[in-house]
Amino acid sequence: MEILTTMITPYKKDGSVDLETAKKYVDWYFENGLDGIFAVCQSSEIFYLSLEEKVALNRTVYARAKELERAHNRKFTVVSSGHTSDGFDEQVEELCAIAASGTDALILITNRLDPENRGDDVFIQNAERLLERLPGDIKLGLYECPHPYKRLVTPRILDWCLSTGRFYYMKDTCCDAALIAERCKQLKGSHFKLLNANCQTLLESMRSGGDGYCGIMCNFHPALYAWLGKSFDKEPARAELIQSVIGTFGFTEVGLPYPLTAKYHMNLCGLPTENIARNRESRELTDYAKSCMKQMKLATDHFEALLKS
């Protein structure tokens, strides 16, 4: 299994991207047993970052991850997107810039390939045009990003991806265990890995043949996800317990001001982070939201200790 977190973007007091703190995040993800990072994704507030900021953030994350990989002789994957533009030429520019700054796989946002949701023909035509302009040796992936709308892939699109031989990752956001199982059957035997973004269906998806997790909740309790990815089939009873815990925690994705909650949680973990986001107002991080994060941290510490016993 591969367990990847989505990268959040820290800022300095003046609102600029804090690359030094970003490096500390990378260290924390690694120390907590994760297999990698999805850099410059929606959690990174990519629709609110300039291309220069996206490239700088990705270069920083990738370089630090590879330093850790070499120093500890442990694979630490970085997949990267930054794919936000509406225009085709602009998409080519941003994706090539991200690729040049370093990544293990370049992730295409599905709704950018079919902005008006016109159907599979349009999606595949646009994707074929894009692939012609991207570096031919780079691995690719898909991300069913919910913003500005969620464009789910179809069996026909998955077949097309397999036919190219270039797709290696998919961040699945369908949140439907039955559909995930069907996708796993379709991808079985290929190098195309399906990573579930939905924590409530994670254990079921891995038992159905999924390849792991890629989601926001690894910003809160990465060690629990790392344990589940490694031990779900060895300790099924404990896996059910941890699934129930992370599934319940996961409902904080809705109703609380993410990514401000994740940045506040980094403070609780000893990583000083400013209460700043570009897609949320700082005042949204209320005492109530902070209390919820403190409660989650207390419970997380308990279950992490339980798994070590």
N, C-alpha and C positions, 0 to 999 in steps of 0.2 A: 504494500500500500504506500501511496505518497500522500503526505499531509502537508498542504501548503497554506500559508496565511495570505490574506490580502494586506498590502502595505498601506499604512496610513501616513499622511504627510505632516510632519511637525513644522511649526513656524516659529520664527523669532518674534520678539515683542513688536518689532516694526512691521510684521506681516510677511516678511520674506521667508523663503523656504530655509529651514534649519537642517543643513546637510550633516552637521556633526551629530545632532541628535538622531537623525535617520540611521547613521552608522551604529549607534547604541541600540536602536531597535533591532537591527539585523543581528547583532550579537545576542540579544535577549531571545529572539526567535530560535536561533541556533542552539543556545544553551538549554532551551526548553524542549529540545528533541525534534523540532520540525524538520521536514525534508526539503523545504524550500519556501520561496516567496513569489507571489504574483505582484510584480511591481507596476507602477503607473496604471492602476486600475480605477474603478469607480470609488473604492475606499480611499484612494489617493487624491480624490477630488479632481480627476483629470479634466473634467469639463470646465474647471476653474483655474487651470494651470496653463501658462504659455508653453509653447513648444520648447523654448530654451529651458524652462523650469522642469518640464517632463524629462528632457534629455539629461539634465544635471542630476535629477533625482535617480533616474535609472542607472546612470553611470556610477553613481555613488553606491547604490545598493548592490549592483552587480560586482563591482570591484571588491567591496568588503566581503560579500558572500564567497567569492573565489579565494580571497585571502584565508578565510576560515576553512574552506574546503581543503586547501593545500596544507595548512598548518595542522589539521586534525585528521587528514586522510579520510574524510567522510564527505560523500556527495551532498551538495547543497545547491539545489536547482533554483534558478531565477527565470521566470517567464514574464514577459513584458508586453504591455499594450500601448496606451497613449493614442489609440485610434478613435478620434472624436470628430474629425471634420466632416462636413457635408459634401464638399466638392471632391471629385476623384483625384485631381492633381494634388490637392492639399493632403489627401489621405496618403498618397504615395510619398510625399515629402516627409510627413510626420513618421510614418512607419519605417522608412529607410533611415531616418535620423535615429530612431530608437534602436533599430538593428545595429547601426554603426557604433552605438554607445555601449553595446554588450548585452547579450541575452542568450539563454539556452533555447528559447522558443518565442517567436513573435506571435502575439495573440490578436486575432481579428474580432472586432465587435460585430455581432451578427446583424444588429439593426442598422449599422453603417453600410452594409452590403445590400440592403433593401430598405432604404429610408422611408419609402411610402407604403411598405408592406404589400407589394404588388404580386408576390408569389415566387415560387421556386425558380422559374425561368429567369426572372430578373436577378435574383440572388446569385445564381450560378454564373450568369453572364458577367455580372459585375465582379464576382470573385475571380473568374478566369482572367479578366482584364487586369485585375490587381496583381495576381500572381505573376503575370508576365513582366511586371515592373519591379517586383521585389527581388532581393538577392536570391539566386537560385539554390544556394546551399543552406539556407536557413530553415530550421524547423518551424512549423506553423501550428496554430491552435485556434479554437473558437471560444467566444465568451458570450453567453446569452445575457448581456447586460440589461438590467431593467430600465435604464434611462437612455433616451427619452421614451422608449417603449420596449417591451420584451418581445424579441423576435425569436421564437423557438425554432430550432432546426427540425426538419422533417426526415423521414427515412431516405427520401431521394437525395437530400443534401448530404446526409452521412455517406451514402453510397458514392456520391461524387467526390467527397473528401478522401475516401478510401482509394478511389481510382487514381488520384493524383500522387499518392504515396508520400505526401509532404506534411500531412497533419498528424500531430503527436499528442495534443492535449485538447480537452474540451471542458470548460467550466459549465456544468449543467445546472440551470436554475429553474427547471420545470417543477420541482417540488412534488413530483408524482412518482411514487415508488414503482407502480406498475409500468409507467412509461420508461423509467430508468432501466428497469429489468429488460424491456424490449430493446432499448438502445444497447445495453450490454451484450445481448445476444447478437445484435447486428455487428458489433465491433469485436467480438470474440476472435482471438487468433491474430489480430492485427497489432501494430505498435501504437495505435490510436487509443490514448488513455482517457477514460471518463472520470472526472473528478466532480463529486457532488458538492454543491454550494449550500445545500439545505441540511442543517444538523438534525432535524427531526426524523429524517429518513436515512441518515448516514449508515447506521449499522445494517439495516435492511438492504441498502444499495450495495454495500461491500459483500454481503452474503449472496447477492444476485450477480456478482461478477464485476462490480464497479472497482475502480482503481484507487479510491481514496476521497479526500476532501480538499476543497479550496474555498475558504470562506472567511467571513469577518470575525467569527467567534474565536479564532485562534489569536486574536488580539487581546483576549481576556483570560483564557485558560488553555494555552497551547499544549501543556504537558498532558492534559487529559486526552486531547485528540491524538497526540503522538502515541500515548499508551494504547488507545483503542485501535489505531491503525496497525500496531505491531502485535496486539494480543487478542483481537476480537475472536479469532478462531481457536486460540489456545485456552482461553478462560471464558467460555460462553456465559456463565452466570454473572461474573463480574462485568463482562461486556454489556449485558443487559442493564445492569445498574448504572454504569457510566453513561450509556446511551440515554437512560431516563433523566440523568442529571444534566447532560449537555443539551438534550432536547428541551428541557424545561428552561434552562438558562437562555436558550436561543430565542425565546419569546421576547426578550429584552431588545431584540432588533427592532421591534415595532413599539412605538410609544415613547421611546427615550431618544435623546438627541445624538445619535451616532453621526459622525465619528468623534464628537466631543466626549462622549462617554469613554471611548477607547483611549483618548488622550489623557483623560483624568485617571483612568485605570493605570496607565503607564506611570503616573505619579505615585500611585499606591504601590507599584512594583519597584520604586526607587529610581525611576527614569524621569527627571524633571521635564515637564512639557507645558508649554503655554496653552491656555484655554482659548485657542483661536482655530477657526475653520472658515473656509470661504463659502461653504454651502449652508452654514448655520450661523445664527447669531450667538455670540458668547453667552448672553443672558439666558439662553435656553438650558444651559447646564445649571439647573436649579439645585437647591439643597436636597430635594426629593431624588433627583437623578444621582447625585453624589451618594446619598444613602443607599440607593439600590446597588451601586457599584461596590460600596464597602461590604454590603451583605454578600454579594456574589464572590468577592475576594475571600471573605471568611470561609464560605462554603467550599470554594475551590481549594483553598489551603488544606481543609479537612480531607477532601477526597484525594488530593495528591498524596497526602501522608498515608492514607488508607492503602493506596496502591503500592506504596513502598514497604508496607508491613508484611 
